[in-house]
């Protein structure tokens, strides 16, 4: 399954509380912090709510050891 790298790039100051909760639910703790999630409909829905605050890119598929190298 594809992986998404989600990076928080814009502050939540002045944003509605539900957008702050979505950022926290994605596992983002501070600006310029990145997390990797599976590309599922649930994650896509969360991303759609805060697309103006984050960047999304397709992450490299990791090998069985998780290192990404073979």
Residue pairs with C-beta under 8 A, 6 or more apart in sequence:
1 38
1 39
1 40
2 38
2 39
2 58
2 61
3 36
3 37
3 38
3 39
3 58
3 59
3 60
3 61
3 62
4 36
4 37
4 38
4 39
4 43
4 47
4 56
4 57
4 58
4 59
5 34
5 35
5 36
5 56
5 57
5 58
5 59
6 26
6 28
6 34
6 35
6 36
6 37
6 47
6 54
6 55
6 56
7 32
7 33
7 34
7 54
7 55
7 56
7 57
8 23
8 28
8 30
8 31
8 32
8 33
8 34
8 53
8 54
9 31
9 32
9 53
9 54
9 55
10 31
10 52
10 53
10 54
11 31
11 53
12 19
12 20
12 23
12 53
15 53
18 49
19 49
19 50
19 53
22 46
22 49
22 50
23 50
23 53
23 54
25 46
26 35
26 37
26 43
26 46
26 47
26 50
26 54
27 35
27 37
28 35
28 54
36 59
37 43
39 58
47 54
47 56
60 68
61 68
62 68
63 69
63 70
